[in-house]
Amino acid sequence: MTLQKDTERNETKYLHGFADFTGKRVLEIGCGEGRLTWQYAKSTQTTIGVDPDRDALRVAAVDRPSDQQNKVHFACANSQHLPSAKETFDIAILAWSL
Amino acid sequence: MVHALREIRRVLAPNGILIDLRPVSDRWPIEVISAQEVHETGRVLDLPNPLADDEAANRAVIQASGNGWFLRDREEFFPYYYTWDTPSEMEEWIAEEWNDFIDMDEETKRATRSAWALGGAEAQVRVRVKMLITRWKAAQGL
């Protein structure tokens, strides 16, 4: 099946229009396989992606570019119990998950 | 959902922002795209579950805002396209992956197949999903 998603890249355009990710500490809730993560993570200081789906997180970890190994991390968690200390992030993204 | 928003507020730094990005139910249009034109052939049918989910999400953000956790700063809608080479592929995807929240009536299926057949070799079909993106600023002193 030849499904193409967001052929006009509107999601990426709007995401970057709404936030400047440069040098920021970012939390993405509902990161899944990292489809959205790779649209912004390169310019961040650190990115943590959380999702309750372990299989999706395994895909995300495998797809992680080599130059982002030290700045992008994934954790299995749900949005009601985030594995982070208070006031850790500059930007939080609820990615198709509210 | 409200608990999730409170938890997000906890981990956000002062002056942090929350980006809420999600599809909203709105009888998304089905379109055939060809070299000549974009032709709307019908709209999907929203099933009850996603409508209830939208209402619950909206209630949660209203409550979070009312509690003083976040201040709504900016909001826009934009289209997000799911595109297939053929109508049958689209129908198969909807039946397998989206069967919990949308459906297509037979008239729309027929209209889409006809328009696609007339659209030439490069014609494709797509669903225009309505997306909502909202930027919230974390309020001080939770």
gemmi code that builds the backbone of each chain (N, CA, C; Angstrom):
import gemmi

chains = {
    "A": [
        ("MET", (0.850, -1.190, 0.000), (0.000, 0.000, 0.000), (0.889, 1.244, 0.000)),
        ("THR", (0.585, 2.179, -0.850), (1.452, 3.342, -1.016), (0.865, 4.572, -0.340)),
        ("LEU", (0.841, 4.540, 0.956), (0.350, 5.700, 1.700), (1.466, 6.712, 1.892)),
        ("GLN", (1.169, 7.967, 1.597), (2.087, 9.062, 1.899), (1.398, 9.987, 2.898)),
        ("LYS", (2.131, 10.357, 3.946), (1.559, 11.242, 4.954), (2.152, 12.641, 4.840)),
        ("ASP", (1.295, 13.631, 5.005), (1.703, 15.036, 5.043), (2.587, 15.388, 3.850)),
        ("THR", (2.059, 15.134, 2.671), (2.829, 15.355, 1.444), (3.236, 16.821, 1.280)),
        ("GLU", (2.502, 17.728, 1.875), (2.847, 19.150, 1.739), (3.634, 19.666, 2.947)),
        ("ARG", (3.975, 18.751, 3.844), (4.813, 19.057, 5.019), (4.234, 20.199, 5.864)),
        ("ASN", (2.925, 20.251, 5.925), (2.283, 21.310, 6.710), (2.558, 21.168, 8.204)),
        ("GLU", (2.584, 19.935, 8.670), (2.796, 19.722, 10.092), (4.144, 20.309, 10.528)),
        ("THR", (5.169, 20.051, 9.764), (6.501, 20.569, 10.089), (6.520, 22.091, 10.018)),
        ("LYS", (5.887, 22.633, 8.973), (5.864, 24.090, 8.811), (5.179, 24.755, 10.005)),
        ("TYR", (4.031, 24.233, 10.396), (3.295, 24.841, 11.502), (4.024, 24.649, 12.831)),
        ("LEU", (4.593, 23.483, 13.021), (5.313, 23.223, 14.267), (6.447, 24.233, 14.440)),
        ("HIS", (7.211, 24.451, 13.394), (8.321, 25.405, 13.480), (7.821, 26.849, 13.515)),
        ("GLY", (6.643, 27.084, 12.978), (6.071, 28.423, 13.074), (5.574, 28.760, 14.473)),
        ("PHE", (5.302, 27.717, 15.254), (4.761, 27.922, 16.599), (5.831, 27.851, 17.685)),
        ("ALA", (7.006, 27.343, 17.372), (8.045, 27.225, 18.403), (9.431, 27.244, 17.761)),
        ("ASP", (10.348, 27.903, 18.442), (11.751, 27.874, 18.036), (12.456, 26.834, 18.900)),
        ("PHE", (12.908, 25.778, 18.268), (13.466, 24.649, 19.013), (14.972, 24.771, 19.268)),
        ("THR", (15.581, 25.804, 18.734), (17.036, 25.921, 18.802), (17.528, 25.993, 20.250)),
        ("GLY", (18.338, 25.024, 20.617), (18.943, 25.011, 21.947), (17.987, 24.721, 23.079)),
        ("LYS", (16.784, 24.261, 22.759), (15.762, 24.053, 23.795), (15.752, 22.602, 24.302)),
        ("ARG", (15.242, 22.468, 25.508), (15.015, 21.139, 26.101), (13.558, 20.770, 25.826)),
        ("VAL", (13.364, 19.711, 25.066), (12.024, 19.418, 24.536), (11.531, 18.051, 25.027)),
        ("LEU", (10.279, 18.023, 25.413), (9.600, 16.778, 25.774), (8.493, 16.540, 24.760)),
        ("GLU", (8.490, 15.380, 24.133), (7.404, 15.033, 23.205), (6.591, 13.894, 23.799)),
        ("ILE", (5.324, 14.145, 24.028), (4.432, 13.154, 24.633), (3.631, 12.495, 23.524)),
        ("GLY", (3.768, 11.183, 23.414), (3.126, 10.459, 22.319), (3.996, 10.445, 21.082)),
        ("CYS", (5.284, 10.222, 21.284), (6.235, 10.305, 20.163), (6.115, 9.127, 19.207)),
        ("GLY", (5.557, 8.001, 19.678), (5.409, 6.833, 18.811), (6.743, 6.409, 18.219)),
        ("GLU", (6.776, 6.236, 16.912), (7.989, 5.778, 16.230), (8.941, 6.930, 15.893)),
        ("GLY", (8.611, 8.122, 16.343), (9.517, 9.255, 16.143), (9.294, 10.015, 14.856)),
        ("ARG", (8.173, 9.762, 14.194), (7.914, 10.438, 12.916), (8.011, 11.956, 13.047)),
        ("LEU", (7.398, 12.515, 14.083), (7.457, 13.965, 14.276), (8.792, 14.394, 14.891)),
        ("THR", (9.326, 13.554, 15.749), (10.568, 13.890, 16.464), (11.670, 14.332, 15.513)),
        ("TRP", (11.800, 13.595, 14.418), (12.905, 13.865, 13.488), (12.695, 15.156, 12.701)),
        ("GLN", (11.532, 15.771, 12.840), (11.277, 17.032, 12.139), (11.839, 18.239, 12.897)),
        ("TYR", (12.203, 18.074, 14.165), (12.660, 19.232, 14.934), (13.869, 18.947, 15.831)),
        ("ALA", (14.140, 17.685, 16.150), (15.075, 17.354, 17.236), (16.511, 17.802, 16.971)),
        ("LYS", (16.886, 17.894, 15.719), (18.292, 18.166, 15.401), (18.795, 19.464, 16.028)),
        ("SER", (17.922, 20.479, 16.085), (18.375, 21.784, 16.578), (18.211, 21.942, 18.092)),
        ("THR", (17.622, 20.955, 18.760), (17.377, 21.096, 20.201), (18.656, 20.841, 21.001)),
        ("GLN", (18.591, 21.243, 22.269), (19.687, 20.857, 23.178), (19.515, 19.385, 23.557)),
        ("THR", (18.313, 19.050, 23.999), (17.971, 17.660, 24.286), (16.496, 17.436, 23.930)),
        ("THR", (16.185, 16.227, 23.548), (14.792, 15.846, 23.283), (14.516, 14.514, 23.977)),
        ("ILE", (13.435, 14.483, 24.736), (12.978, 13.236, 25.352), (11.614, 12.913, 24.750)),
        ("GLY", (11.499, 11.758, 24.142), (10.224, 11.302, 23.603), (9.649, 10.227, 24.502)),
        ("VAL", (8.396, 10.380, 24.893), (7.768, 9.345, 25.723), (6.529, 8.804, 25.021)),
        ("ASP", (6.290, 7.538, 25.249), (5.127, 6.870, 24.655), (4.900, 5.572, 25.438)),
        ("PRO", (3.646, 5.150, 25.577), (3.410, 3.885, 26.286), (3.661, 2.643, 25.429)),
        ("ASP", (3.887, 2.819, 24.136), (4.035, 1.698, 23.208), (5.522, 1.331, 23.054)),
        ("ARG", (5.941, 0.259, 23.701), (7.358, -0.135, 23.672), (7.835, -0.494, 22.266)),
        ("ASP", (6.971, -1.135, 21.499), (7.370, -1.517, 20.136), (7.650, -0.279, 19.283)),
        ("ALA", (6.798, 0.725, 19.418), (7.020, 1.963, 18.668), (8.315, 2.631, 19.094)),
        ("LEU", (8.605, 2.596, 20.386), (9.840, 3.213, 20.886), (11.077, 2.489, 20.374)),
        ("ARG", (10.966, 1.180, 20.205), (12.099, 0.429, 19.640), (12.384, 0.890, 18.217)),
        ("VAL", (11.330, 1.114, 17.448), (11.501, 1.629, 16.079), (12.156, 3.008, 16.113)),
        ("ALA", (11.676, 3.853, 17.021), (12.234, 5.202, 17.137), (13.721, 5.149, 17.458)),
        ("ALA", (14.097, 4.261, 18.371), (15.509, 4.164, 18.768), (16.367, 3.685, 17.606)),
        ("VAL", (15.846, 2.751, 16.834), (16.603, 2.236, 15.680), (16.772, 3.322, 14.618)),
        ("ASP", (15.725, 4.138, 14.453), (15.753, 5.180, 13.418), (16.541, 6.424, 13.835)),
        ("ARG", (16.949, 6.494, 15.066), (17.633, 7.703, 15.558), (18.919, 7.948, 14.779)),
        ("PRO", (19.049, 9.130, 14.168), (20.265, 9.419, 13.390), (21.506, 9.394, 14.276)),
        ("SER", (22.614, 9.035, 13.693), (23.845, 8.873, 14.477), (24.262, 10.187, 15.143)),
        ("ASP", (23.981, 11.316, 14.507), (24.397, 12.589, 15.106), (23.454, 13.053, 16.217)),
        ("GLN", (22.408, 12.265, 16.492), (21.474, 12.643, 17.563), (21.434, 11.604, 18.688)),
        ("GLN", (22.412, 10.687, 18.664), (22.430, 9.625, 19.677), (22.529, 10.190, 21.092)),
        ("ASN", (23.256, 11.275, 21.249), (23.501, 11.808, 22.593), (22.474, 12.839, 23.038)),
        ("LYS", (21.624, 13.293, 22.128), (20.686, 14.336, 22.520), (19.221, 13.905, 22.480)),
        ("VAL", (18.918, 12.818, 21.787), (17.525, 12.360, 21.696), (17.393, 11.015, 22.417)),
        ("HIS", (16.472, 10.983, 23.363), (16.272, 9.766, 24.156), (14.784, 9.444, 24.224)),
        ("PHE", (14.484, 8.186, 24.430), (13.094, 7.742, 24.480), (12.827, 6.993, 25.781)),
        ("ALA", (11.607, 7.117, 26.280), (11.232, 6.435, 27.516), (9.795, 5.945, 27.409)),
        ("CYS", (9.555, 4.784, 28.004), (8.200, 4.237, 28.012), (7.448, 4.844, 29.203)),
        ("ALA", (6.467, 5.648, 28.919), (5.712, 6.321, 29.982), (4.414, 6.843, 29.407)),
        ("ASN", (3.469, 7.108, 30.297), (2.262, 7.779, 29.830), (2.255, 9.212, 30.338)),
        ("SER", (1.347, 9.990, 29.804), (1.379, 11.432, 30.053), (1.000, 11.798, 31.485)),
        ("GLN", (0.438, 10.860, 32.228), (0.033, 11.191, 33.592), (1.144, 10.953, 34.607)),
        ("HIS", (2.214, 10.277, 34.170), (3.355, 10.028, 35.059), (4.632, 10.220, 34.242)),
        ("LEU", (5.039, 11.449, 34.081), (6.212, 11.736, 33.260), (7.480, 11.515, 34.083)),
        ("PRO", (8.441, 10.811, 33.514), (9.647, 10.447, 34.273), (10.679, 11.568, 34.293)),
        ("SER", (10.275, 12.727, 34.754), (11.172, 13.887, 34.743), (10.946, 14.733, 35.984)),
        ("ALA", (12.010, 15.429, 36.382), (11.910, 16.319, 37.540), (11.121, 17.576, 37.165)),
        ("LYS", (10.747, 18.306, 38.183), (10.013, 19.562, 38.003), (10.832, 20.555, 37.171)),
        ("GLU", (10.167, 21.270, 36.294), (10.754, 22.367, 35.519), (11.983, 21.946, 34.710)),
        ("THR", (11.859, 20.832, 34.028), (12.980, 20.278, 33.262), (13.005, 20.758, 31.820)),
        ("PHE", (11.834, 21.113, 31.253), (11.750, 21.334, 29.807), (11.309, 22.757, 29.466)),
        ("ASP", (11.810, 23.222, 28.315), (11.391, 24.518, 27.787), (10.137, 24.391, 26.924)),
        ("ILE", (10.025, 23.255, 26.235), (8.896, 23.028, 25.323), (8.366, 21.607, 25.548)),
        ("ALA", (7.064, 21.495, 25.637), (6.420, 20.173, 25.634), (5.512, 20.109, 24.410)),
        ("ILE", (5.534, 18.977, 23.748), (4.674, 18.766, 22.576), (3.725, 17.619, 22.881)),
        ("LEU", (2.442, 17.889, 22.775), (1.442, 16.824, 22.836), (1.175, 16.420, 21.392)),
        ("ALA", (1.735, 15.301, 20.991), (1.717, 14.911, 19.589), (0.574, 13.949, 19.311)),
        ("TRP", (-0.534, 14.468, 18.840), (-1.702, 13.651, 18.487), (-2.137, 12.813, 19.680)),
        ("SER", (-2.034, 13.344, 20.889), (-2.255, 12.467, 22.033), (-3.137, 13.036, 23.128)),
        ("LEU", (-3.693, 14.232, 22.969), (-4.589, 14.722, 24.027), (-5.972, 14.129, 23.849)),
    ],
    "B": [
        ("MET", (-7.134, 13.335, 31.086), (-6.507, 14.359, 30.262), (-6.077, 15.563, 31.089)),
        ("VAL", (-6.931, 15.941, 32.050), (-6.569, 17.070, 32.905), (-5.342, 16.724, 33.737)),
        ("HIS", (-5.263, 15.463, 34.198), (-4.091, 15.040, 34.963), (-2.823, 15.145, 34.122)),
        ("ALA", (-2.948, 14.784, 32.850), (-1.795, 14.869, 31.949), (-1.342, 16.322, 31.801)),
        ("LEU", (-2.284, 17.223, 31.672), (-1.920, 18.636, 31.513), (-1.266, 19.184, 32.788)),
        ("ARG", (-1.746, 18.749, 33.933), (-1.107, 19.181, 35.188), (0.315, 18.632, 35.272)),
        ("GLU", (0.488, 17.400, 34.835), (1.818, 16.780, 34.860), (2.773, 17.498, 33.892)),
        ("ILE", (2.251, 17.873, 32.747), (3.071, 18.636, 31.784), (3.456, 19.982, 32.385)),
        ("ARG", (2.509, 20.614, 33.041), (2.806, 21.899, 33.683), (3.917, 21.737, 34.711)),
        ("ARG", (3.921, 20.621, 35.417), (4.950, 20.367, 36.446), (6.350, 20.305, 35.849)),
        ("VAL", (6.482, 19.663, 34.693), (7.828, 19.463, 34.145), (8.274, 20.623, 33.252)),
        ("LEU", (7.373, 21.571, 32.978), (7.768, 22.730, 32.153), (8.452, 23.791, 33.017)),
        ("ALA", (9.515, 24.353, 32.470), (10.218, 25.436, 33.149), (9.358, 26.702, 33.127)),
        ("PRO", (9.659, 27.650, 34.007), (8.973, 28.947, 33.938), (9.134, 29.528, 32.527)),
        ("ASN", (8.071, 30.071, 32.008), (8.031, 30.603, 30.636), (8.082, 29.512, 29.568)),
        ("GLY", (7.936, 28.270, 29.970), (7.900, 27.181, 28.997), (6.613, 27.216, 28.186)),
        ("ILE", (6.629, 26.487, 27.070), (5.430, 26.447, 26.236), (5.007, 25.007, 25.963)),
        ("LEU", (3.726, 24.854, 25.785), (3.137, 23.568, 25.404), (2.545, 23.712, 24.005)),
        ("ILE", (2.929, 22.812, 23.120), (2.332, 22.752, 21.793), (1.389, 21.553, 21.756)),
        ("ASP", (0.121, 21.824, 21.544), (-0.887, 20.757, 21.429), (-1.226, 20.607, 19.948)),
        ("LEU", (-0.925, 19.439, 19.411), (-1.085, 19.180, 17.975), (-1.971, 17.954, 17.826)),
        ("ARG", (-3.141, 18.133, 17.211), (-4.056, 16.978, 17.132), (-5.067, 17.136, 16.008)),
        ("PRO", (-5.525, 16.007, 15.475), (-6.605, 16.062, 14.480), (-7.929, 16.314, 15.172)),
        ("VAL", (-8.821, 17.000, 14.481), (-10.157, 17.218, 15.020), (-11.191, 16.692, 14.019)),
        ("SER", (-12.230, 16.092, 14.540), (-13.278, 15.539, 13.680), (-14.032, 16.663, 13.000)),
        ("ASP", (-14.217, 16.515, 11.686), (-14.933, 17.572, 10.961), (-15.362, 17.072, 9.575)),
        ("ARG", (-15.764, 15.800, 9.501), (-16.135, 15.216, 8.213), (-15.085, 15.602, 7.150)),
        ("TRP", (-13.897, 15.044, 7.310), (-12.764, 15.386, 6.457), (-13.087, 15.142, 4.971)),
        ("PRO", (-12.706, 16.083, 4.111), (-12.961, 15.912, 2.676), (-12.082, 14.824, 2.047)),
        ("ILE", (-12.641, 14.165, 1.058), (-11.895, 13.234, 0.213), (-11.694, 13.910, -1.128)),
        ("GLU", (-10.462, 13.890, -1.614), (-10.136, 14.621, -2.838), (-9.400, 13.724, -3.815)),
        ("VAL", (-9.662, 13.928, -5.090), (-8.862, 13.328, -6.159), (-7.984, 14.435, -6.720)),
        ("ILE", (-6.680, 14.168, -6.756), (-5.752, 15.177, -7.275), (-5.129, 14.651, -8.569)),
        ("SER", (-5.129, 15.512, -9.546), (-4.526, 15.170, -10.836), (-3.732, 16.380, -11.305)),
        ("ALA", (-3.124, 16.249, -12.445), (-2.334, 17.361, -12.972), (-3.207, 18.579, -13.214)),
        ("GLN", (-4.479, 18.346, -13.484), (-5.370, 19.447, -13.856), (-6.018, 20.133, -12.659)),
        ("GLU", (-6.365, 19.349, -11.638), (-7.200, 19.942, -10.589), (-7.201, 19.115, -9.317)),
        ("VAL", (-7.776, 19.730, -8.272), (-8.115, 19.010, -7.045), (-9.628, 18.975, -6.975)),
        ("HIS", (-10.189, 17.765, -6.930), (-11.634, 17.617, -7.011), (-12.145, 16.928, -5.749)),
        ("GLU", (-12.982, 17.632, -4.974), (-13.570, 17.013, -3.779), (-14.705, 16.089, -4.195)),
        ("THR", (-14.622, 14.835, -3.762), (-15.615, 13.844, -4.180), (-16.605, 13.489, -3.077)),
        ("GLY", (-16.354, 13.970, -1.881), (-17.261, 13.674, -0.775), (-16.543, 13.891, 0.542)),
        ("ARG", (-17.186, 13.449, 1.599), (-16.591, 13.609, 2.925), (-16.755, 12.330, 3.726)),
        ("VAL", (-15.822, 12.099, 4.622), (-15.936, 10.921, 5.469), (-17.064, 11.142, 6.475)),
        ("LEU", (-17.497, 10.057, 7.069), (-18.523, 10.118, 8.106), (-17.838, 9.970, 9.458)),
        ("ASP", (-18.076, 10.921, 10.348), (-17.503, 10.832, 11.688), (-18.311, 9.851, 12.527)),
        ("LEU", (-17.630, 8.937, 13.177), (-18.291, 8.024, 14.099), (-18.315, 8.653, 15.499)),
        ("PRO", (-19.109, 8.130, 16.406), (-19.289, 8.801, 17.710), (-18.025, 8.908, 18.553)),
        ("ASN", (-17.146, 7.910, 18.528), (-16.000, 7.921, 19.447), (-15.087, 9.134, 19.290)),
        ("PRO", (-14.676, 9.465, 18.068), (-13.767, 10.621, 17.955), (-14.417, 11.940, 18.336)),
        ("LEU", (-15.718, 12.040, 18.096), (-16.410, 13.264, 18.500), (-16.382, 13.404, 20.020)),
        ("ALA", (-16.581, 12.286, 20.698), (-16.520, 12.310, 22.162), (-15.103, 12.629, 22.634)),
        ("ASP", (-14.105, 12.084, 21.931), (-12.712, 12.359, 22.299), (-12.389, 13.844, 22.142)),
        ("ASP", (-12.863, 14.427, 21.044), (-12.623, 15.858, 20.825), (-13.227, 16.688, 21.950)),
        ("GLU", (-14.455, 16.335, 22.315), (-15.133, 17.091, 23.370), (-14.389, 16.952, 24.697)),
        ("ALA", (-13.898, 15.748, 24.972), (-13.157, 15.529, 26.223), (-11.848, 16.318, 26.224)),
        ("ALA", (-11.163, 16.335, 25.088), (-9.910, 17.098, 25.000), (-10.173, 18.584, 25.177)),
        ("ASN", (-11.243, 19.062, 24.548), (-11.565, 20.484, 24.681), (-11.911, 20.847, 26.122)),
        ("ARG", (-12.654, 19.960, 26.766), (-12.994, 20.212, 28.177), (-11.722, 20.255, 29.039)),
        ("ALA", (-10.789, 19.364, 28.733), (-9.555, 19.304, 29.529), (-8.746, 20.591, 29.396)),
        ("VAL", (-8.618, 21.095, 28.171), (-7.802, 22.310, 28.010), (-8.524, 23.521, 28.605)),
        ("ILE", (-9.834, 23.528, 28.530), (-10.574, 24.626, 29.165), (-10.371, 24.592, 30.679)),
        ("GLN", (-10.411, 23.385, 31.236), (-10.205, 23.261, 32.680), (-8.783, 23.654, 33.071)),
        ("ALA", (-7.804, 23.215, 32.271), (-6.403, 23.557, 32.559), (-6.198, 25.061, 32.499)),
        ("SER", (-6.833, 25.679, 31.525), (-6.736, 27.131, 31.407), (-7.444, 27.811, 32.580)),
        ("GLY", (-8.621, 27.291, 32.918), (-9.381, 27.850, 34.032), (-8.673, 27.710, 35.363)),
        ("ASN", (-7.879, 26.629, 35.492), (-7.109, 26.427, 36.717), (-5.878, 27.331, 36.789)),
        ("GLY", (-5.620, 28.044, 35.705), (-4.469, 28.937, 35.694), (-3.153, 28.254, 35.381)),
        ("TRP", (-3.200, 27.044, 34.836), (-1.956, 26.330, 34.534), (-1.321, 26.841, 33.244)),
        ("PHE", (-2.156, 27.168, 32.270), (-1.665, 27.591, 30.961), (-2.481, 28.782, 30.454)),
        ("LEU", (-1.826, 29.570, 29.622), (-2.510, 30.676, 28.943), (-2.453, 30.411, 27.446)),
        ("ARG", (-3.629, 30.393, 26.800), (-3.659, 30.158, 25.353), (-3.021, 31.360, 24.643)),
        ("ASP", (-2.052, 31.054, 23.787), (-1.260, 32.114, 23.164), (-1.529, 32.242, 21.670)),
        ("ARG", (-1.708, 31.124, 20.999), (-1.904, 31.163, 19.540), (-2.538, 29.844, 19.105)),
        ("GLU", (-3.394, 29.917, 18.093), (-4.093, 28.695, 17.652), (-4.440, 28.808, 16.170)),
        ("GLU", (-4.227, 27.738, 15.424), (-4.585, 27.727, 14.002), (-4.984, 26.308, 13.591)),
        ("PHE", (-5.745, 26.247, 12.523), (-6.039, 24.971, 11.875), (-5.186, 24.872, 10.617)),
        ("PHE", (-4.845, 23.636, 10.254), (-4.155, 23.442, 8.979), (-4.497, 22.059, 8.432)),
        ("PRO", (-4.333, 21.854, 7.115), (-4.637, 20.542, 6.536), (-3.442, 19.597, 6.585)),
        ("TYR", (-3.746, 18.354, 6.881), (-2.729, 17.285, 6.891), (-3.253, 16.198, 5.953)),
        ("TYR", (-2.494, 15.904, 4.910), (-2.993, 15.001, 3.867), (-2.479, 13.572, 4.031)),
        ("TYR", (-3.409, 12.638, 3.934), (-3.081, 11.225, 3.757), (-3.371, 10.923, 2.279)),
        ("THR", (-2.355, 10.475, 1.549), (-2.477, 10.332, 0.097), (-2.176, 8.901, -0.334)),
        ("TRP", (-3.007, 8.378, -1.236), (-2.828, 7.030, -1.779), (-2.839, 7.108, -3.307)),
        ("ASP", (-2.274, 6.085, -3.915), (-2.242, 6.047, -5.381), (-3.598, 5.671, -5.977)),
        ("THR", (-4.390, 4.885, -5.255), (-5.671, 4.420, -5.803), (-6.786, 4.511, -4.756)),
        ("PRO", (-8.040, 4.615, -5.202), (-9.166, 4.613, -4.256), (-9.253, 3.322, -3.439)),
        ("SER", (-8.925, 2.192, -4.054), (-9.030, 0.929, -3.314), (-8.044, 0.895, -2.155)),
        ("GLU", (-6.868, 1.470, -2.359), (-5.904, 1.526, -1.256), (-6.424, 2.408, -0.124)),
        ("MET", (-7.038, 3.508, -0.492), (-7.611, 4.388, 0.542), (-8.724, 3.667, 1.303)),
        ("GLU", (-9.615, 3.013, 0.567), (-10.724, 2.311, 1.220), (-10.203, 1.214, 2.154)),
        ("GLU", (-9.172, 0.523, 1.698), (-8.590, -0.552, 2.515), (-7.998, 0.024, 3.809)),
        ("TRP", (-7.308, 1.144, 3.678), (-6.690, 1.781, 4.852), (-7.767, 2.222, 5.840)),
        ("ILE", (-8.795, 2.851, 5.331), (-9.859, 3.339, 6.224), (-10.535, 2.166, 6.930)),
        ("ALA", (-10.754, 1.094, 6.184), (-11.414, -0.076, 6.779), (-10.540, -0.744, 7.844)),
        ("GLU", (-9.225, -0.730, 7.621), (-8.335, -1.446, 8.537), (-7.818, -0.572, 9.677)),
        ("GLU", (-7.505, 0.673, 9.385), (-6.803, 1.500, 10.363), (-7.697, 2.550, 11.033)),
        ("TRP", (-8.702, 2.991, 10.344), (-9.517, 4.090, 10.868), (-10.955, 3.655, 11.147)),
        ("ASN", (-11.185, 2.356, 11.225), (-12.567, 1.894, 11.320), (-13.241, 2.267, 12.636)),
        ("ASP", (-12.446, 2.706, 13.611), (-13.041, 3.119, 14.882), (-13.591, 4.541, 14.850)),
        ("PHE", (-13.133, 5.329, 13.886), (-13.540, 6.732, 13.991), (-14.061, 7.379, 12.721)),
        ("ILE", (-13.844, 6.785, 11.554), (-14.510, 7.346, 10.376), (-15.037, 6.217, 9.491)),
        ("ASP", (-15.916, 6.580, 8.581), (-16.461, 5.632, 7.620), (-16.676, 6.383, 6.303)),
        ("MET", (-16.948, 5.643, 5.240), (-17.269, 6.256, 3.943), (-18.553, 5.653, 3.438)),
        ("ASP", (-19.435, 6.499, 2.874), (-20.658, 5.932, 2.298), (-20.377, 5.486, 0.849)),
        ("GLU", (-21.286, 4.678, 0.326), (-21.077, 4.090, -1.005), (-21.056, 5.153, -2.102)),
        ("GLU", (-21.861, 6.169, -1.960), (-21.906, 7.231, -2.965), (-20.553, 7.932, -3.074)),
        ("THR", (-19.953, 8.200, -1.945), (-18.635, 8.850, -1.950), (-17.584, 7.929, -2.549)),
        ("LYS", (-17.660, 6.644, -2.223), (-16.713, 5.686, -2.813), (-16.834, 5.683, -4.335)),
        ("ARG", (-18.072, 5.634, -4.823), (-18.279, 5.603, -6.287), (-17.775, 6.887, -6.939)),
        ("ALA", (-18.103, 8.023, -6.323), (-17.675, 9.309, -6.891), (-16.154, 9.415, -6.926)),
        ("THR", (-15.516, 8.882, -5.899), (-14.054, 8.949, -5.834), (-13.425, 8.066, -6.906)),
        ("ARG", (-13.963, 6.856, -7.050), (-13.427, 5.954, -8.082), (-13.594, 6.563, -9.472)),
        ("SER", (-14.763, 7.161, -9.734), (-15.017, 7.750, -11.053), (-14.071, 8.912, -11.332)),
        ("ALA", (-13.929, 9.797, -10.369), (-13.061, 10.963, -10.572), (-11.614, 10.529, -10.758)),
        ("TRP", (-11.219, 9.516, -9.999), (-9.836, 9.022, -10.110), (-9.603, 8.399, -11.489)),
        ("ALA", (-10.574, 7.643, -11.976), (-10.444, 6.995, -13.292), (-10.323, 8.026, -14.412)),
        ("LEU", (-10.971, 9.170, -14.235), (-10.921, 10.234, -15.248), (-9.719, 11.151, -15.075)),
        ("GLY", (-8.976, 10.959, -14.000), (-7.913, 11.903, -13.660), (-6.587, 11.667, -14.337)),
        ("GLY", (-6.470, 10.583, -15.067), (-5.212, 10.318, -15.752), (-4.297, 9.424, -14.928)),
        ("ALA", (-3.169, 9.099, -15.545), (-2.273, 8.098, -14.960), (-1.682, 8.536, -13.626)),
        ("GLU", (-1.550, 9.831, -13.439), (-0.883, 10.314, -12.225), (-1.869, 10.654, -11.110)),
        ("ALA", (-3.148, 10.396, -11.326), (-4.146, 10.778, -10.325), (-3.936, 10.014, -9.017)),
        ("GLN", (-4.169, 10.719, -7.918), (-4.100, 10.115, -6.591), (-5.345, 10.517, -5.802)),
        ("VAL", (-5.552, 9.843, -4.685), (-6.660, 10.217, -3.806), (-6.096, 10.571, -2.435)),
        ("ARG", (-6.795, 11.478, -1.742), (-6.296, 11.862, -0.429), (-7.447, 12.256, 0.487)),
        ("VAL", (-7.173, 12.140, 1.783), (-8.091, 12.627, 2.816), (-7.449, 13.851, 3.451)),
        ("ARG", (-8.207, 14.926, 3.510), (-7.688, 16.176, 4.094), (-8.099, 16.237, 5.558)),
        ("VAL", (-7.167, 15.819, 6.422), (-7.428, 15.792, 7.856), (-7.299, 17.208, 8.418)),
        ("LYS", (-8.265, 17.595, 9.225), (-8.221, 18.924, 9.845), (-7.407, 18.847, 11.130)),
        ("MET", (-6.326, 19.602, 11.151), (-5.434, 19.591, 12.312), (-5.565, 20.912, 13.079)),
        ("LEU", (-5.449, 20.785, 14.388), (-5.447, 21.956, 15.263), (-4.095, 22.027, 15.963)),
        ("ILE", (-3.460, 23.188, 15.899), (-2.220, 23.390, 16.660), (-2.426, 24.599, 17.565)),
        ("THR", (-2.106, 24.398, 18.830), (-2.293, 25.460, 19.827), (-1.009, 25.620, 20.631)),
        ("ARG", (-0.615, 26.849, 20.838), (0.534, 27.128, 21.714), (0.009, 27.695, 23.027)),
        ("TRP", (0.427, 27.054, 24.103), (0.047, 27.489, 25.454), (1.303, 27.929, 26.185)),
        ("LYS", (1.209, 29.015, 26.911), (2.316, 29.426, 27.764), (2.048, 28.941, 29.180)),
        ("ALA", (3.074, 28.367, 29.787), (2.918, 27.922, 31.162), (2.760, 29.132, 32.066)),
        ("ALA", (1.712, 29.101, 32.864), (1.509, 30.197, 33.800), (2.473, 30.052, 34.972)),
        ("GLN", (2.773, 31.152, 35.602), (3.722, 31.135, 36.718), (3.042, 30.664, 37.997)),
        ("GLY", (3.850, 30.059, 38.859), (3.439, 29.815, 40.231), (2.340, 28.797, 40.432)),
        ("LEU", (2.483, 27.629, 39.777), (1.497, 26.568, 40.011), (1.579, 26.086, 41.454)),
    ],
}
model = gemmi.Model(1)
for chain_id, residues in chains.items():
    chain = gemmi.Chain(chain_id)
    for i, (resn, *xyz) in enumerate(residues, 1):
        res = gemmi.Residue()
        res.name, res.seqid = resn, gemmi.SeqId(i, " ")
        for name, pos in zip(("N", "CA", "C"), xyz):
            atom = gemmi.Atom()
            atom.name, atom.element = name, gemmi.Element(name[0])
            atom.pos, atom.b_iso = gemmi.Position(*pos), 0.0
            res.add_atom(atom)
        chain.add_residue(res)
    model.add_chain(chain)
structure = gemmi.Structure()
structure.add_model(model)
structure.setup_entities()
